[in-house]
């Protein structure tokens, strides 16, 4: 997940920590009150996919850095940048 975690990917917009079967995902864009953007969306999909495959994880805590959780996504940042894919959940 992150350099500190078990997984493979370090994220730019998320901090992911694992401890005692609990995984905490912290939205890490406090300068924008943790507003979603295409990069965060992509990283969240990746992180949740990793957690889904983690047999040790029993609880996921979703929180935000700074003084806000998440206001949603700014309309200016709605469109996806080339090279970023949307989530592809497996059933």
C-alpha positions, 0 to 999 in steps of 0.5 A: 500500500504505502512505503510503510504498509504491506503493499506495493504502491506509494500514494500521492493523495492518500496515507495508508497504515496497517496495524492490528488488522485495522487499515486506516486510509487518510485522505491527504489533500488538506490544502483542498479540505481533502477534495477528491480529484482524479488522482485520489479516485484512482489511488482510492480504487487501488488501495481498496483493491489491495485491502480487499485481497488482504486476508489480515484486514478486518476493519477499514477506517476512512478519515481526512488529514487536517480539519476536514474529511472531504467536501466531495469533488470540485467541478474543475477537477471532475474530468479524468486525466489521460492515463488514469483509469476508473475503478474496475471492480471484480465480482 
